[in-house]
Amino acid sequence: MVHYVYILANKPHGAIYIGSARNLRNRVEQHAAGIPGSHTEKYNIKTLVYFEVFDEVMDAVHQERRLKRWRRQWKEELISKVNPSWRDICDQIPF
């Protein structure tokens, strides 16, 4: 079963959220619906701007932790490298 690490944003170079999930499509829908009291609800973070696919859950968890420790500039460069306009890439989630 695949696992994902993902980054959501509220606008280009705005507030971001980094997470991991087994079912990325469902997780993004949960964020879009608004999780009461969450960081994503508070800052209206709903746009999927980046994701990675992993075969092993622990690889995904380690990458999530690694990205959360990165400097903000590195995170923005990572997103911009694969998604320069920071557009919603939900349509690229594999089925």
N, C-alpha and C positions, 0 to 999 in steps of 0.2 A: 504494500500500500504506500502511496506517495504522501509526502508531507511538504508543506510550504512555509517559507519565510516571506513576509510581505511588508510593504510600507504603504501606508495611507497618508494622504495630505489633504489640507483644506483648500489650498491654492498653491500655485508654483512658488517654491521657496518659503512657504508658510509653515504652519504647525504640522508636525508629522507624528505618526504612530507606527511602531514596529511590533510585529507579532508573528506567531507561528500557528499553523492550523493543519488539520488533516483534510478538511473539506473547505477549501479556500472560498469557493462560491458562496456557501452558506455563511461563512464567517464574515465576508464582506457585506452580505445582506443584513446580518445582525448589527454590524456597525452602522449601516445606512438607516436602519430602523431606530437607532439611538438606544444605547445601553444606559439607563438612568444613572446619573452620577459619575459616568466615565469620562476619561480624558477626551475620547473621541466625540462624545456628546457636547461637552463643555466648549470645545473649539471647532465644532462642526466638521470633523475630519471624516470624510466619506469617500474620497477618490483614491482608487487603487492605482498607484503610480509605479510600483516595482514588486516583483516577486521572483523567488527562486524555488526550484523543485528539488526535493531530496528523496532518496529511497529509504533512508533510515531516520526514524524520529529523533534519535540523539544527534545526528548530524544537523538537523533543522534547529533543534534547541540550542546547540553550540553556536550556530551561525547567528541566530536571533540574539543571543547574549553578546556575541562579538560585535554585531552591528550597533547594539545599544550602547556599547562603550566607545564607539568611534566618535571623533570630533564631528560637529555639525557639518563642517565644510566637506568632509569625506563622504558623508551620507548624501549630501546634495550632488556631489560629483558622481557618485554611483548611480543615482537616479537619472541625472542628466545624460550620462553616457548611453543609457539604453532607452530613455524616454525624454528627449530634450525639451519637449513642450509640457511635460508633466500632465499629459492627458490621461483620462481614465482608460485603463487597459484590461478591464474585466472581460472584454471579448477575446482576450488571448489566454484565458484560463483553460487548460486542457480539460476535456470531458472524461 
